[in-house]
Amino acid sequence: MLRCLLVVLILIPSVASQEFMLFADDCYKAAGSPDIQISAVNPLIDAGMPCVLKLIVANDGRLDALIPTGFSGSEDPEGEMREEMRAADALNVVVEVSADVGLRTPVQRRSIPLLPAGSHAVLEFPVVVDFNASSCILNVNVTYEHQIDAKISKGKPVQLYVPGNASRSIPLEVRRSERLRVLHTDGELRAGSNRSLGIVIKNQSPWTLRNCSVKLIASDPIRSSQPAVWIGNLMPGEPALVRVWADVEGNASLDQYRISCLIDHDEGTERLTFPVRISRGRSSITWMAAAVLLAILIAANRMRRAGGLRRRSSLRAARRRRR
């Protein structure tokens, strides 16, 4: 009875000074254990955009040897041999990821019931990187159990398990993307003039940008003394038209320039740069004539539509009288 309960710690010189714990009546002892490796499939992430990060959790463990102990008390030596060969498998694997600075993700866990030696699993974790982040770290911790001994008792396998742990900090490469974008500007500036410039700005992020204001930043020969223009909240995918005043010097060269606008919102400040062209000034009479012509065309179009409606009404009345 005492011989069956005795647990002996022995050293087998043939396997790299590895220590083993075994029951006194064991016929075999396996040399090997799990070796958990963690890597990212897609470590490149666009800033500010939702992404599903894929992690490979691999068990590179192997069975180095199956060594006879010299004991002969096992009731099923072959069954014990089969069970001992599972020493490098990982069971009840739990993979937990947590965020570092710049990474928006709650603590997330995934479970793998069994990860045999030589196999791997691909796990998915939704993450988001801050728009202003240049790099970030994903912390990964893996806990598991593995077998250190096995025997056959009353025809059934009996295993002895111990906990294991592996962890890694995975650096993620962040690709900067524009949260805001200038879609369009309406027309040209004119030398020696003061006029409003329309700028269409689009929110390309998946979140609402709150309390937005826009201020034009210009340099010679273009100036702007107008304070920031309030545009409020920008919904995801929503464009907004902003009108800002720009002064152009009279001796400005007729050329294309690049000017900028600063956009302030609750999450920070962004600078957008876009091209504008300075053209020759045109007389106000030309613009007045164009405005009068446009008004005449609009009025004629309205009269034509009204006449069409009256004719259709007369035709319907005539049809009713015939009936």
Residue pairs with C-beta under 8 A, 6 or more apart in sequence:
3 24
3 25
3 73
4 23
4 24
4 25
4 73
5 24
6 23
6 24
7 21
7 22
7 23
7 24
8 21
8 22
8 24
9 19
9 20
9 21
10 19
10 20
10 22
10 69
11 17
11 19
11 20
12 18
12 20
12 29
12 31
12 67
14 65
14 67
15 31
15 64
15 65
15 67
16 64
18 31
18 64
20 29
20 31
20 148
21 148
21 149
21 160
22 29
22 69
22 149
23 149
23 151
24 71
24 73
25 71
25 73
25 74
25 151
26 69
26 71
26 73
26 74
26 80
26 149
26 151
27 68
27 69
27 71
27 72
27 73
27 74
27 77
27 80
27 81
28 66
28 67
28 68
28 69
28 77
28 80
28 81
28 84
29 66
29 67
29 69
29 84
29 149
30 63
30 65
30 66
30 67
30 84
30 85
30 86
30 87
30 88
31 63
31 64
31 65
31 66
31 67
31 87
32 61
32 62
32 63
32 64
32 65
32 87
32 88
32 117
33 61
33 87
33 88
33 146
33 148
33 164
34 59
34 61
34 88
34 89
34 90
34 115
34 117
34 144
34 146
34 164
35 59
35 60
35 61
35 62
35 88
36 57
36 58
36 59
36 60
36 61
36 90
36 93
36 115
36 142
36 144
36 164
36 166
37 56
37 57
37 58
37 59
37 60
37 166
38 55
38 56
38 57
38 58
38 95
38 140
38 142
38 166
38 168
38 170
39 55
39 56
39 58
39 170
40 53
40 54
40 55
40 56
40 138
40 170
40 172
41 54
41 55
41 56
41 122
42 51
42 53
42 54
43 170
43 171
43 172
43 173
44 172
44 173
44 175
45 51
45 53
45 127
45 129
45 172
45 173
45 174
45 175
46 129
46 174
46 175
46 177
47 129
47 130
47 131
47 132
47 133
47 174
47 175
47 176
47 177
48 128
48 129
48 130
48 131
48 177
48 179
48 205
48 206
49 128
49 129
49 177
49 205
49 206
50 126
50 127
50 128
50 206
51 126
51 127
51 128
51 129
52 124
52 125
52 126
52 127
53 124
53 125
53 126
53 127
53 138
53 172
54 122
54 123
54 124
54 125
55 95
55 97
55 122
55 123
55 124
55 125
55 140
55 170
56 120
56 121
56 122
57 93
57 95
57 112
57 115
57 120
57 121
57 122
57 123
57 142
58 119
58 120
58 121
59 88
59 89
59 90
59 115
59 116
59 117
59 118
59 119
59 120
60 117
60 118
61 88
61 89
61 90
61 117
61 118
61 146
62 88
62 117
62 118
63 85
63 87
63 88
63 117
66 81
66 84
66 85
74 80
74 151
74 152
75 152
75 153
75 154
75 155
76 152
76 155
79 152
79 157
80 150
80 151
80 152
83 147
83 150
83 151
83 152
83 157
83 159
84 149
84 150
86 147
86 150
86 159
87 146
87 147
87 148
87 150
88 116
88 117
88 146
89 114
89 115
89 116
89 117
89 146
89 147
90 112
90 114
90 115
90 116
90 144
90 145
90 146
90 164
91 113
91 114
91 115
91 144
91 145
91 146
91 147
91 161
92 111
92 113
92 144
92 145
93 111
93 112
93 113
93 114
93 115
93 121
93 142
93 143
93 144
94 109
94 110
94 111
94 112
94 142
94 143
94 144
95 109
95 110
95 111
95 112
95 123
95 140
95 141
95 142
96 107
96 108
96 109
96 140
96 141
96 142
96 143
97 105
97 107
97 108
97 125
97 138
97 139
97 140
97 141
98 105
98 107
98 138
98 139
98 141
99 105
99 106
99 127
99 136
99 138
99 139
100 136
100 137
100 138
100 139
100 169
101 133
101 136
101 137
102 129
102 130
102 132
102 133
102 134
102 135
102 136
102 174
103 127
103 128
103 129
103 130
103 133
103 136
103 137
103 138
103 172
104 127
104 128
104 129
104 130
105 125
105 126
105 127
105 128
108 125
108 126
110 123
110 125
112 121
112 123
115 121
115 144
127 138
129 136
129 172
129 174
130 136
131 176
131 177
131 179
131 205
131 267
131 268
132 268
133 174
134 174
134 176
135 171
135 172
135 173
135 174
136 171
136 172
136 174
137 169
137 170
137 171
137 172
138 169
138 170
138 172
139 167
139 169
139 170
140 167
140 168
140 169
140 170
141 165
141 166
141 167
142 165
142 166
142 167
143 163
143 164
143 165
144 163
144 164
144 165
144 166
145 161
145 162
145 163
145 164
146 161
146 162
146 164
147 159
147 160
147 161
148 160
148 161
148 162
149 159
149 160
150 157
150 158
150 159
150 160
151 157
151 158
152 158
177 204
178 204
178 272
179 203
179 204
179 205
179 209
179 270
180 201
180 202
180 203
180 204
180 205
180 209
180 234
180 263
180 270
180 272
181 201
181 202
181 204
181 272
182 199
182 200
182 201
182 261
182 272
182 274
183 200
183 201
183 202
183 239
184 198
184 199
184 200
185 197
185 198
185 199
185 200
185 274
185 275
185 276
186 197
186 198
187 197
187 198
188 276
188 277
188 278
188 279
189 195
189 197
189 222
189 246
189 248
189 276
189 277
189 278
189 279
190 248
190 278
190 279
190 280
190 281
190 282
191 221
191 248
191 249
191 250
191 251
191 252
191 254
191 278
191 279
191 280
191 281
192 248
192 249
192 250
192 252
192 281
193 247
193 248
193 281
194 245
194 246
194 247
194 248
195 245
195 246
196 243
196 244
196 245
196 246
197 216
197 243
197 244
197 245
197 246
197 276
198 241
198 242
198 243
199 214
199 241
199 242
199 243
199 244
199 261
199 274
200 239
200 240
200 241
200 242
201 214
201 231
201 234
201 239
201 240
201 242
201 261
201 263
201 272
202 237
202 238
202 239
202 240
203 209
203 234
203 235
203 236
203 237
203 238
203 239
203 240
204 237
205 236
206 236
207 236
208 233
208 234
208 235
208 236
209 233
209 234
209 265
209 266
209 267
210 233
210 265
210 266
211 232
211 233
211 264
211 265
211 266
212 230
212 231
212 232
212 233
212 234
212 240
212 263
212 264
212 265
213 228
213 229
213 230
213 231
213 263
213 264
213 265
214 228
214 229
214 231
214 242
214 244
214 261
214 262
214 263
215 226
215 227
215 228
215 229
215 244
215 261
215 262
215 264
216 224
216 226
216 244
216 245
216 246
216 259
216 260
216 261
217 224
217 259
217 260
217 261
217 262
217 271
218 224
218 246
218 259
218 260
219 259
220 249
221 248
221 249
221 251
221 252
221 253
221 257
221 278
222 246
222 247
222 248
222 249
222 252
222 257
222 259
222 276
222 278
223 246
223 247
223 248
223 249
224 244
224 245
224 246
224 247
225 245
225 247
226 244
226 245
228 262
228 264
229 242
229 243
229 244
231 240
231 242
234 240
234 265
242 261
244 261
246 259
246 276
248 278
252 278
253 278
254 278
254 279
254 280
255 277
255 278
256 275
256 276
256 277
256 278
257 275
257 276
257 277
257 278
258 273
258 274
258 275
258 276
259 273
259 274
259 276
260 271
260 272
260 273
260 274
261 271
261 272
261 274
262 269
262 270
262 271
263 269
263 270
263 271
263 272
